[in-house]
Amino acid sequence: MTKNKMIPTLQSRLATNPSIPMPKTDEPNVDPLTEANKVVEKHELQLAKAKRLRNDIQREQNKLKNIYPAYVKQYDLRFIKPTYLSTSRPVSKVFSEHKSSSNQVADWARRAVKRPPDKVDLSCVIAELESMNNPQLSLMKKHKVFQLRQIIEAKSYSAALTQMRAHLKLAEMMEYKDMLLLEKDKVIADKDKEISLLKASLEAGKGTDLKENALSLKLLDPTRSNTDIAKAVGLSRSTIATFFNTADIKKQLADRLDSCSDDS
């Protein structure tokens, strides 16, 4: 079959006017998708070449203006990360502080904070912080809120550090909640102990021998004052003090105090 030269190929038609649909053709062995991919590949190569040319021009212009790339190295991150996590200062402020204390190119802080993170460098510095038991990172790990992938895949160093601080804030809230629960449990335990002691005190004060009742109360709670016990059993404070000062009673109370110390 002779090729119809009056009908343009798909490649030429897409290159000149892609909005006009191609007419049907009986040309054998022509895959429209293959032809379309060729056009796309050609334009992608042209775009990549144009970008390289643009970058070369930009670099030459920057050299004339004494402006050089604002790279962020591992030694920069070793200072920036722990400083940022341990303070409430914004990312830009921390970068500016590091710029003033290190040998960086002009306008480094403003440009560096917008750079896409180097995943390898960022991961290495985070691993170093973990090996050094960094308290902020340890807290995030403890509460399982640290997401490494979210951080290293951020669009900029600013976004990565902001994401990390969000992880830290969540971990701090969880730590505070745990602390409140622990205090609550302690208060409940103390109240339970107090209730049990009061119940035991009521039972201990039912005997007919008032001094024995006083001794029972003292043995239950060695910290209870003689005045309080005297009122509870209906004897004078001096009587209770004299009774507790006898040799055998003193020994019982001393043994009780020793056992309390062992329990604590």
C-alpha positions, 0 to 999 in steps of 0.5 A: 500500500502506498503511503498517503503523503497528503495526510500528516503523521500524528507526530507532526500534527501534535507538534503543530496543532494538537487541538485538531483531531487527526483524520483516520488513516489506513497507514499500516503499523502506526501506533497512535500512542507511540507517536504521542509518546515521541512528541511528549519525549521530544518536548520534555528534552527541550524543556530540560535543555531550557532549564539547564540553560536557565540555571547556567545563566542564573549561576553566572548572574549570581557570581557577578552579584557575589551570590552563591548557593545556600547549601545546608550541610550536616554540620549546620543541621547538628546545630539547627535541629536541637536548638530549634527543638529545645526553644520556641524560636521560629525556624527563620530565627534559628537559621539566622542565628546559625548564619551569624555564628558560622561562615555562610554565603550572603543571604544564606538563612533566607534562602537555605530555609526554603531549600528541599531537605537532603534526605540522607543528611537529615536522616543521619543527623536525626540518627545522631540525636537519637544515639545521644539520647536527645530529650526531645527526640526521646520523648517523641519516640517514647510516645510513638509520634515521631514520623521520619518519612513525613519529615525527610519528605517535606518540601523545605527545611522550614516545613521539615522542622515545623513538622518535627516540632508538631510531633514534639508538641503532641508528645509533650501533651501526651506526657502531661496527660500521663503525669495528670493520670499518675497524680490522680492515681496517687490521690486515689491510692492515698484516699483509699489508704485513709479510708481503710485506716479510718475503718480500722480505727473504728474497729480498734476503738470498740474494746472496753480497755481504753488504753488498749484501744489507744495502743491499737490506734497508735499501732494502726497509724504511728504518725497519729498524735497523742492528743488525737488518740486521747480524744478518740478513746476518751482519756487525757493526753498525759495519760496516753503519753505516760502509757506509751512511754512504758518499756513494753509499749515503747518496744511495740511502737518501735517495732511498728515504726521499723515495719513501716519503714521497711514497707516504704 
